[in-house]
């Protein structure tokens, strides 16, 4: 199979027939063998009924329905697990991503030998103050922190080699950072393509300003996981050792001073250096234990189920 198109969605019943027809037209024109996997992330409208109806009209359409809303990352994870195509395309269901971009994305993966190609919505039709400006700041911070030189981490339109999506773990709200996850997994050839962005035709955006705050917090998380996720002792153990050593030096100084220099001076407990020594040694011990416990958890963790699937087509 040439292409798997994975489309996570939440309350997008109006756009689904038009999007499906558009994808079908593009695939037929380029003679691609394909599948479209809709992942209904707990929609409260008739999105699932629409998917069922469309799947009866087109055998290439498949569906996964979550029991409730779990988030876009979990929806992509479920879609990735089911995808069979040589090239995986992800896109949003709101018609703001154009299926006409699929052939060129496919070509960049198969002929350009990219591991991953991310869309770049260079010209956007979103609100400048609430979306465009925060998005620019967020992308700049993501580039600086991750080292992945993309202009638009948030773009839902991306293409992947099958081997990439089978070897990365999308969790929490990390769907924004799939290119970073791919890089951390060892897939280095990451490209970018300017894609057409269209104004929303139906419904309302599901994202608010809070997603940018969450995005920055996730960025810190993924930076930590990328550097120390497999070796937490390297961070916490190092910090703990440094803190404990500083506290030990203060304690050693106080002991020498009291025993041999100022034997008749103030009590050790009356000196601020005593509390600095005590505090830093305690903090150092706690940091060291945090690293030790992190190593134990890492070696004993099991893959817990992060979402419940109610129904599949």
Buried (B, 14 or more C-beta within 10 A) or exposed (E): BBBBBBBBBBBBBBBBEEBBBBBBEBBEEBEBEBBBBBBBBBBEBBBBEBBBEBBEEEEBBBBBBBEEBBBBBBBBBBBBEBBEBBBBBBBBBBBBBBBBBBBBBBBBBBEEEBBBBBBBBEEBEBEEEBBEEBBEEBBEBBBEBBEBEBBBBBBBBBBBBBEBBEBBEBBBBBBBBBBBBBBBBEBEBBBBBEBBBBEBEBBEEBBEEEBBEBBBEBBEBBBEBBEBBEBBBEBBBBBBBEBBEBBBEBBEEBEEBBEEEEEEEEEBEEBEEBEBBBBBBEBBBBBBEBBBEBBEEEEEEEEEEBBEBEEEB
